[in-house]
Amino acid sequence: MKMSINENMIKELRENSSIFRAVENLEETVWINDKKLPYDEAIAQCTLTADDVASAEARWARFADFFKVAFPETCINNGLIESPLKELSSMKDALSEKFGAAIPGRLFLKMDSHLPISGSIKARGGIYEVLKTAEDIALSSGLLHEGDSYACLATDRFRELFSQYSVAVGSTGNLGLSIGIISAKLGFKVTVHMSADAREWKKKLLRSKGVRVIEYEGDYSAAVESGRKEALKDDHCHFVDDENSKTLFLGYSVAALRLKNQLDGMGIKVDASHPLMVYLPCGVGGGPGGVAFGLKTVFGDNVHCFFAEPTHSCCMLLGMATGLHNGISVRDAGVDNMTIADGLAVGRASGFVGKLMQPFMSGCYTLSDERMSMLLAMLADTEKIFLEPSALAGMYGPVLSSTDSGMRTYLESVSSPADATHIAWATGGSMVPTEEMEEFVANGNSYF
Ligand SMILES: *Cc1c(COP(=O)(O)O)cnc(C)c1O
């Protein structure tokens, strides 16, 4: 059972923590992590290592032959699921003008919104966990051998094997989409337990691919709990546990190795005097946490990672800043977990990710739904890039690095701000239907 918070603890938090008060009052806020450690110390006490990231990368590589056959759209990247890194100059100018503060350094967008197969960051961790499940089953069945080309996994023989197993997941939408699509393709029976805030088109798309979709009245946690319970009854069912899965986490982490290649290819230096500032939209924490962990193993003290959350669903900021992690929910602060950013609508963060990432993270910040909407419309207007609301949470970080005194002081303590490279991690959006996207953009424009 989750620890419960009593009245006295709330009173004490209210008195002693300005972050808690900001959360209660739904104020946009920045928290700089005073428990961050130098990389060497943080990694020394961590249960995961750079070798874990490398072995996840190797598993992705083994599946490249499968992807080239099963998802031909991945051929341009040689069977790897990867997204572009794009420099934003018009958006940078527009942000500087809008917020009256020039953003120091260069600004890039990591477009996981445009990852093949499922159009969101979940195409990293979600798909990876299903691949590992399939590989384990295939190897132990004796039908697949070490060194074989994994193209065979796209044949009927293996589909038949996997059809004796099932996969289940609880999701606000995008994780369900990723797991549903890859599981159905491999031949697994798959059930996605969807929370009330999941979009209708995602359910429809999944059903069209033969995925069983079960809908819940409650939020993400309710969907996960029911999914977990149902899956436990069946020992041929693999439940993807978004809150606690190390496999999922490591699937995401491989993004860091790919990003390093992209930065090298573009001639962008990352070192002590050229810091990399990365802003990651955060829900339960696995996606952004996994990416941030990978980045720390690659760039060490030269990368600075921030989680970005809606004011109404700021579970990671609340958990990390109070040190209570999954022992506190936004509801304990009277916050409703209602946001247009459906990918971030999580009231209680993953305890596994919060505790693991505490010594690595530079901080967390929150922004309002209105702010996300406005940023969505600005990006559509200036760059013709269309993202879902969640994906814009990271876009506010570069602005804060000049407008927020805490964030600015942090950056200045690291290096000369003009030498920084900012990356807003765009976590989803390319699969959103046109009419829905037009509504998002119109809604954003209505705030100007
Ligand atoms: C899932 C998701 C996130 C956050 O990932 P978590 O693992 O839940 O923290 C961010 N943006 C989008 C679009 C997502 O779908």
The ligand as a MOL file (V3000), in Angstrom:
LIG
                    3D

  0  0  0     0  0            999 V3000
M  V30 BEGIN CTAB
M  V30 COUNTS 15 15 0 0 0
M  V30 BEGIN ATOM
M  V30 1 C 4.3080 9.3880 -21.7040 0
M  V30 2 C 4.5600 10.7230 -22.1940 0
M  V30 3 C 5.4110 11.5900 -21.5090 0
M  V30 4 C 6.0610 11.2900 -20.1900 0
M  V30 5 O 6.5570 9.9970 -20.0070 0
M  V30 6 P 6.4840 9.3100 -18.5700 0
M  V30 7 O 7.2220 8.0550 -18.7100 0
M  V30 8 O 5.0240 9.0960 -18.2610 0
M  V30 9 O 7.0690 10.2690 -17.5920 0
M  V30 10 C 5.6080 12.8340 -22.0500 0
M  V30 11 N 5.0130 13.2130 -23.1980 0
M  V30 12 C 4.2120 12.3960 -23.8900 0
M  V30 13 C 3.5980 12.8790 -25.1570 0
M  V30 14 C 3.9620 11.1290 -23.4080 0
M  V30 15 O 3.1460 10.3280 -24.0890 0
M  V30 END ATOM
M  V30 BEGIN BOND
M  V30 1 1 1 2
M  V30 2 1 2 3
M  V30 3 2 2 14
M  V30 4 1 3 4
M  V30 5 2 3 10
M  V30 6 1 4 5
M  V30 7 1 5 6
M  V30 8 2 6 7
M  V30 9 1 6 8
M  V30 10 1 6 9
M  V30 11 1 10 11
M  V30 12 2 11 12
M  V30 13 1 12 13
M  V30 14 1 12 14
M  V30 15 1 14 15
M  V30 END BOND
M  V30 END CTAB
M  END
